[in-house]
Amino acid sequence: MSDAQSRTNITVGLGLVERVMLTTLTTVPCCILFCINVTMLFTLRSKLVFRETSRYILLYNLLFADTVQMTVSQLLYILSICRIILTYPVCGVLVMLANLTNEISPLTLVVMSLERYVAVCYPLRHATIITIRNTGVAITVVWAFCTLNVLIRVVLLLDFPFEDLESLQMKHFCNTLIMFLVPISDHYDKAYTCFLFISAGVAVISAYIGVIVAARSASTDKASAHKARNTLLLHLVQLGLSLLSTMHNPLLIAVSKIITRIMLVRIQNVFYVFIFILPRCFSALIYGLRDQTIRPVLLYYLCCRLKVSVVPAKTVSS
């Protein structure tokens, strides 16, 4: 699956000053969002109610995957802009880790949507269906499925004749496209991406429709159904942002035909910030601000546990 690191020769034609500016443009917001996500992760482990509630456990899994993916992507970005060439094994490990965590997000969103669907449509059975054990099983299945996909990609790479290479040192910067060493890898990536997002989209939309239908029932809690509907809409937005990231390379290929190479490199960096970095903090901000249980705890830790008090000024006379 194409992600933030899937660009080739990102620094071609750029001077030192411009490379420093682009690095600052991406690294500063990435560090800020990383701190917010880590604080959110710490918040979700700080209270018993968060550790024993299924939707908070799922949110933790989503944030963890997004944080790791953002960190690996930024690492590969810095390596590219510093013109550091990796070996195939090191690049392969980083790319596969980025792919693994990038695929965790849409599948976790599906599980979170189903949890909200059960909460609204089957409120009396929610406690028996959505248990801590079942949530753990669902998260395990998500990680196992994505790990299996990564293993398949590794097996496809074995068809490449590495023994014919003079060395394992790469000739280009590390990115996802470089790891498509055989045509079948590219075909598999496109097929898997289409399958993943079509399936996830159908699941989330079905859950949304189910909640809307249930909201019209007289026996359904209207406030709960309305809140769940808004949550599912946010899940659709998150899924759409993930899908947008997979269209990154086709968009750049289309744009590259009508603009200069230098301008293309600049557009790549803008896309990287708005398509890959900012959405990684989407979950933390939305859930941290919307959820009345998380919000006070999150703000408490974001403020470094400081309580602001106003002390009246006193006039001291000597």
C-alpha positions in Angstrom: 0.0 0.0 0.0 1.4 3.4 -0.9 2.1 5.7 2.0 4.1 8.7 3.0 7.4 7.4 2.1 6.4 6.3 -1.5 8.2 9.0 -3.5 11.4 8.7 -5.5 14.3 11.2 -5.6 12.5 13.7 -3.4 15.5 16.0 -3.2 16.5 16.1 -6.9 17.2 19.7 -7.9 16.7 21.2 -4.4 19.3 23.4 -2.8 20.5 23.1 0.7 18.4 26.1 2.0 15.2 24.7 0.5 15.9 21.2 1.8 16.4 22.6 5.3 13.1 24.6 5.0 11.2 21.5 3.8 12.7 19.4 6.5 11.6 22.0 9.1 8.1 22.2 7.5 7.5 18.5 7.9 9.5 17.7 11.1 8.1 20.4 13.4 4.4 19.5 12.9 5.3 15.8 13.0 7.0 16.3 16.4 4.0 18.2 17.7 1.5 15.6 16.5 3.8 12.9 17.9 3.7 14.5 21.3 -0.1 14.8 21.2 -0.5 11.2 20.1 1.8 9.9 22.8 0.0 12.0 25.4 -3.3 10.5 24.2 -1.9 7.0 24.4 -0.6 7.6 27.9 -4.0 9.1 28.8 -5.8 5.9 27.6 -3.6 3.8 29.9 -3.8 6.1 32.9 -7.3 5.3 34.1 -9.0 2.0 34.8 -12.1 3.0 32.9 -10.1 3.5 29.7 -8.3 0.1 30.1 -11.6 -1.8 30.7 -13.8 -0.2 28.0 -13.8 -1.7 24.6 -14.1 1.5 22.5 -11.1 3.0 24.4 -9.1 -0.1 23.8 -9.8 0.0 20.1 -9.0 3.7 20.1 -5.6 2.9 21.7 -4.9 0.4 19.0 -5.8 2.9 16.3 -3.6 5.7 17.8 -0.7 3.3 18.3 -0.7 2.2 14.7 -1.0 5.8 13.4 1.8 7.0 15.7 4.2 4.2 14.6 3.3 4.8 10.9 3.9 8.5 11.2 7.2 8.0 12.9 8.5 5.5 10.3 7.3 7.7 7.4 9.0 10.8 8.9 12.2 8.8 9.4 12.2 7.7 5.8 11.5 11.2 4.7 14.5 12.6 6.7 16.7 9.8 5.2 15.6 10.8 1.7 16.0 14.5 2.2 19.5 13.9 3.7 20.3 11.7 0.7 21.1 8.7 2.8 20.9 5.4 0.8 20.0 2.2 2.7 20.5 -1.4 2.0 17.6 -3.6 0.7 17.1 -5.5 4.0 17.0 -2.3 6.1 14.7 -0.5 3.7 12.5 -3.6 3.4 12.0 -3.8 7.2 11.1 -0.1 7.5 8.7 -0.3 4.5 7.0 -3.4 5.7 6.6 -1.9 9.2 5.0 1.2 7.7 2.7 -0.9 5.5 1.7 -3.0 8.5 0.7 -0.1 10.7 -0.9 1.8 7.8 -3.2 -1.2 7.1 -4.1 -1.5 10.8 -6.0 1.8 10.8 -8.9 1.0 8.3 -9.5 -2.4 9.8 -9.6 -0.9 13.3 -12.1 1.7 12.1 -14.3 -1.2 10.9 -14.2 -2.8 14.3 -14.9 0.5 16.0 -17.9 1.1 13.7 -19.3 -2.4 14.4 -19.0 -1.7 18.2 -21.0 1.5 17.8 -23.6 -0.3 15.7 -24.0 -3.0 18.4 -24.2 -0.3 21.1 -27.2 1.4 19.3 -29.0 -1.5 17.7 -28.5 -4.1 20.4 -28.1 -2.0 23.6 -29.2 -4.8 25.9 -26.8 -7.3 24.4 -23.9 -4.9 24.1 -22.3 -5.8 27.4 -22.3 -9.5 26.4 -21.2 -9.1 22.8 -18.6 -6.4 23.2 -16.5 -7.8 26.0 -12.8 -7.1 26.8 -12.0 -10.7 25.7 -13.8 -10.3 22.3 -12.2 -6.9 21.8 -8.8 -8.5 22.4 -9.6 -11.2 19.9 -10.7 -8.7 17.3 -7.5 -6.7 17.7 -5.5 -9.9 17.4 -7.3 -10.9 14.2 -6.6 -7.4 12.7 -2.9 -7.6 13.4 -2.7 -11.2 12.3 -4.5 -10.4 9.0 -2.2 -7.4 8.3 0.9 -9.4 9.3 -0.1 -12.2 6.9 -0.3 -9.6 4.1 3.2 -8.3 4.9 4.5 -11.9 4.8 2.9 -12.4 1.4 4.7 -9.3 0.2 8.0 -10.6 1.6 7.4 -13.9 -0.3 6.8 -12.0 -3.5 10.1 -10.2 -3.1 12.0 -13.5 -3.0 11.4 -13.9 -6.7 13.8 -11.0 -7.3 17.4 -12.3 -8.1 19.2 -10.6 -5.3 22.2 -12.9 -5.8 22.8 -11.2 -9.2 23.4 -7.8 -7.5 26.9 -6.6 -6.9 25.8 -5.5 -3.4 22.6 -5.1 -1.3 23.2 -1.3 -1.3 20.2 0.4 -2.9 20.8 2.8 -5.8 17.8 5.0 -4.9 16.2 6.4 -1.8 14.2 3.9 0.3 10.5 4.1 -0.6 7.5 1.7 -1.1 7.8 1.8 -4.9 11.4 0.8 -4.9 10.4 -2.4 -3.1 8.1 -3.4 -6.0 11.0 -5.3 -7.5 8.8 -7.7 -9.5 5.6 -6.8 -11.4 3.5 -9.2 -9.4 4.2 -7.1 -6.3 2.7 -4.0 -7.8 -0.4 -6.0 -9.0 -0.8 -7.6 -5.6 -0.6 -4.2 -3.9 -3.3 -2.6 -6.1 -5.6 -5.6 -5.7 -5.2 -5.7 -1.9 -5.7 -2.0 -1.5 -8.9 -2.1 -3.5 -10.2 -5.1 -1.6 -9.3 -3.5 1.8 -10.9 -0.2 1.3 -14.0 -1.4 -0.6 -14.6 -3.9 2.2 -13.9 -1.4 5.0 -16.1 1.2 3.2 -19.0 -1.2 2.8 -18.8 -2.2 6.5 -18.7 1.3 7.9 -21.5 2.5 5.5 -23.7 -0.5 6.5 -23.2 0.3 10.1 -24.1 3.9 9.5 -27.3 2.9 7.7 -28.1 0.5 10.5 -27.8 3.2 13.1 -30.0 5.6 11.1 -32.7 2.9 10.8 -32.4 2.1 14.5 -32.6 5.9 15.4 -36.2 6.0 13.9 -37.3 3.3 16.3 -39.3 4.5 19.3 -37.3 2.1 21.6 -33.9 3.6 20.7 -32.1 6.2 22.8 -32.2 9.2 20.4 -29.3 11.0 21.9 -27.1 7.8 21.8 -28.1 7.1 18.2 -27.4 10.6 17.1 -23.9 10.6 18.7 -23.2 7.2 17.2 -24.2 8.4 13.8 -21.8 11.4 14.1 -19.0 9.0 15.2 -19.6 6.8 12.2 -19.4 9.8 9.9 -16.1 10.6 11.4 -15.0 7.1 10.8 -15.9 7.5 7.1 -13.9 10.7 7.0 -10.9 8.9 8.5 -11.3 6.1 6.0 -11.5 8.6 3.2 -8.2 10.2 4.3 -6.6 6.8 4.3 -7.9 6.1 0.8 -6.7 9.5 -0.3 -3.1 8.5 0.7 -3.3 5.5 -1.6 -4.1 7.8 -4.5 -0.9 9.8 -3.8 1.2 8.3 -6.5 -1.4 8.3 -9.3 -2.1 12.0 -8.5 1.6 12.9 -8.7 2.1 10.9 -11.9 -0.8 12.9 -13.5 0.5 16.3 -12.2 4.1 15.5 -13.3 3.0 15.7 -16.9 2.1 19.3 -16.8 4.6 20.9 -14.3 8.4 21.1 -13.9 10.3 18.6 -11.8 11.2 21.2 -9.1 7.6 22.2 -8.7 6.6 18.5 -8.5 9.0 18.0 -5.6 7.5 21.0 -3.8 4.0 19.6 -4.4 5.1 16.2 -3.0 6.1 17.9 0.2 2.8 19.7 0.5 1.0 16.5 -0.1 3.1 14.8 2.5 2.1 17.3 5.2 -1.6 17.5 4.5 -2.3 13.9 3.3 0.0 11.9 5.6 1.1 13.9 8.7 -2.0 15.9 9.7 -4.5 12.9 9.4 -2.3 11.0 11.9 -3.5 13.3 14.6 -7.1 13.3 13.5 -8.2 10.6 15.9 -6.4 12.0 18.9 -7.9 15.5 18.4 -11.4 14.3 17.6 -11.8 11.8 20.4 -9.8 13.8 22.8 -12.1 16.9 22.4 -15.4 15.1 21.8 -15.3 12.5 24.5 -16.2 14.1 27.8 -14.4 11.3 29.7 -11.1 11.6 27.9 -11.1 15.4 27.5 -10.3 16.6 31.1 -7.7 13.9 31.5 -6.0 14.6 28.2 -5.9 18.4 28.9 -4.5 17.7 32.3 -1.6 15.7 30.8 -1.1 18.1 27.9 -0.7 20.9 30.4 2.0 18.8 32.1 -0.2 18.3 35.2 -0.1 22.0 36.0 -3.0 23.7 37.6 -3.2 27.3 36.7 -4.1 29.6 39.6 -4.5 33.3 39.6 -2.7 35.0 42.5 -3.7 38.6 43.2 -0.8 41.0 43.2 0.2 42.4 46.5 1.8 45.7 47.2 4.8 45.2 49.5 5.9 48.3 51.3 9.1 48.4 53.2 
